[in-house]
Amino acid sequence: MSVNHTAFMKIVGLVILFFCVLLAMRWWSAHQSRRDREEEDAPAQPQRPELFVRCARCNAHVPKSLALAKGADWVCLDSQCAPSKL
């Protein structure tokens, strides 16, 4: 009878160990997914506003990325940019 009891206790121990491993894996998975969600939901760094320059031909203010430096002046890249008639 003690042989059956010892075998039964080993089986119970393995079952308990199995469920402990499952619980640890579940906890780790939940922790990882929560951390991933927090990283996705984190607000992005605010972008700095783009500088505007005045076009020397039409006097329009345009973003610096859409302008071309001509010496000390800037001109816009708009194909219909014409000198100001004012």
N, C-alpha and C positions, 0 to 999 in steps of 0.2 A: 504494500500500500504506500509506502514511503517513496518508492520509485515513481509511481504515477503522480504522487503529490509534487515531487521535485520537477517532473516534466511539465506538469500543469503550471507551476510557478514560473518556469522558464518561458512558457508560451505567453503567460500573462505579462511578464516583464517585457517581452519583445513587442507585444501589442501596445503596451504603455509607451515604450520607446518610439514605436512607429507613429503614434498619435502626437507625441511631443515634437518629433521631427516635422510632421505635417503642420502643427501649430506654429512652429518657428518659421517654416517656409511661408505660411500665410501672412504672418506678421511682417516678414521682410518684404514680401510682395506689396502689401498695403503701404508700407513705409516708402518704398520706391515710387509707387504710383502717386502718392500724395506729394512727394518731393518734386516729381516731374510736373504735376499740375501746378504747383506753386511757382516753378520756374517759368512755365508758359504764361501764367496769369500775371507775373511780375510786370509792372509798367516799364516800358522801354525808356531809356535815357531821353530826356527831352532834347530835341534837335535845336541847334542855334538857328535863329532866323537868318535867311540869306541876305547879304548886302545888296542894295540897289545902287545903280549908277545912272547918271543922266546921259542920254545919247546926245552927242555934239551936233548931229544933223537935225533931229526932230524934237529934241528937248524932252522926250518921253523918259520916264524913269523905268528901267528894266532890271531884272535880276542880273547880277554880275555874271552868272553862268550863261546868260543869253546875250552877252555883249562882247565886243571885240576891242581890245586896247589899240588905239591909234595915237602913239606918242603919249602925251599927258591926258588925252581925251579918250572917251569911250564912244563906240557907235553900236547901235543895236543890230542884231542879225535879221531883223524883219525885212523881207524882200521888198516891202512897199514903203520902207522908211524914206522919207523925203525931207529936205531941209524945211525948217519951220518958216512959215510966211508971216509970222507975227512981227 
